[in-house]
Amino acid sequence: MVADEGGGGSGSSEPGKAIVVAKQTGILCGRLVVERVLSKHYPSCSVEWHITEGGDVDEGVTILTINGECGEILRSERIILNILGRLSGISTNTSNWVSSAGDIGVAGTRKVDWGLLDKWAIHIGGGLTHRLSRADALMIKDSEVLAEAGTEGSELDALRRLISDIDMEEDSEFTVVEVRTVEQAIATASIWDSKQRLRGGCERVVLLLDNMGPKKAKEASDSLDREGLRAWCVLEGSGGVSLESLPEWGDSGVDLVSSSSLNRGVSPIDMSMKFEGGN
């Protein structure tokens, strides 16, 4: 962002003061990022915050006061507004999802535009961050199952082989398995149950119910319950989840839903910077 500003002109080195004012309501996110940018690139500037991270922002309130050289304040203006606006937009949107989801959790995905900053904003909005990187969890995706099955093999048999080969000592704490049918969910949970009983483990496997929708997810949850396997699973509804569909997911039996809509394509919270004595 600093590079994109292209220097922004020299400006005055005289001391100045400005405030950032909210033009919309929302939830503030991005304080640490703004402080980091200023300390590294605009060292004359110091910030006094009037809203806490994760605090409610009302239209017209002053979010922060910035003191420093007038030139550096001017060059940092758009960067500060972009950071706070976008991250606050994500945290506000996530909060709306969490409120609508009721008792089930709401998680982001690894589809992010600003990397860990998107994850941070989701967290501030009350959402679950899921995996921060590929290294956080073993994940067996449907593409891996298809590759294992080959052109003539059974997808279910391939899935069973992949689950059976999991190193429980290394990966039992956080393993995600993408399933597309109730049969695949039962097969995965059954093998996980056997492996955990053999080692005396208690960790659950995350079953990512890919594009199954609330009705099929409910069928999967009920089937797992009848088989005595539900307690071994964290059920995650994924694919096609929208804010409007959250009430349907509330009765689906899942523990959480995940969607990239928490952070992608989200409108930023509108803010403006006003210099002392200006309009």
CORNORTA-V203899 format. One record per residue. N is the residue number from 1. NEAR is the number of other ideal C-beta (glycine too) atoms within 8 Angstrom. Layout:
N;NEAR
N;NEAR
This chain:
1;9
2;7
3;5
4;5
5;10
6;5
7;5
8;7
9;7
10;3
11;11
12;7
13;6
14;6
15;7
16;12
17;9
18;12
19;12
20;15
21;12
22;15
23;9
24;9
25;7
26;12
27;13
28;16
29;15
30;14
31;9
32;7
33;10
34;13
35;9
36;8
37;15
38;14
39;7
40;6
41;8
42;11
43;8
44;6
45;13
46;7
47;10
48;8
49;8
50;8
51;10
52;6
53;9
54;8
55;8
56;8
57;14
58;7
59;7
60;6
61;10
62;8
63;14
64;12
65;10
66;17
67;9
68;12
69;13
70;13
71;11
72;13
73;16
74;10
75;13
76;14
77;10
78;8
79;12
80;13
81;12
82;10
83;13
84;16
85;12
86;13
87;16
88;18
89;13
90;16
91;17
92;12
93;12
94;18
95;11
96;9
97;15
98;11
99;6
100;9
101;13
102;7
103;4
104;11
105;9
106;16
107;15
108;17
109;10
110;8
111;6
112;13
113;6
114;8
115;7
116;8
117;10
118;13
119;12
120;10
121;17
122;17
123;9
124;13
125;17
126;8
127;14
128;10
129;10
130;9
131;11
132;7
133;6
134;6
135;3
136;7
137;9
138;8
139;10
140;12
141;7
142;9
143;6
144;9
145;14
146;9
147;7
148;11
149;10
150;7
151;3
152;3
153;9
154;6
155;10
156;9
157;9
158;14
159;16
160;10
161;9
162;12
163;13
164;8
165;6
166;11
167;6
168;10
169;5
170;5
171;10
172;11
173;5
174;10
175;13
176;13
177;13
178;11
179;14
180;9
181;7
182;9
183;7
184;12
185;15
186;12
187;12
188;14
189;16
190;10
191;11
192;12
193;10
194;8
195;12
196;14
197;7
198;6
199;9
200;5
201;8
202;3
203;8
204;7
205;13
206;12
207;14
208;11
209;15
210;10
211;7
212;11
213;8
214;11
215;7
216;10
217;16
218;11
219;9
220;16
221;13
222;9
223;11
224;14
225;9
226;6
227;10
228;6
229;12
230;10
231;6
232;10
233;14
234;9
235;14
236;15
237;16
238;12
239;7
240;6
241;12
242;8
243;8
244;4
245;10
246;15
247;7
248;8
249;15
250;10
251;7
252;12
253;9
254;13
255;7
256;13
257;15
258;14
259;13
260;9
261;10
262;16
263;15
264;9
265;3
266;11
267;4
268;9
269;14
270;8
271;14
272;8
273;13
274;10
275;10
276;8
277;3
278;5
279;2
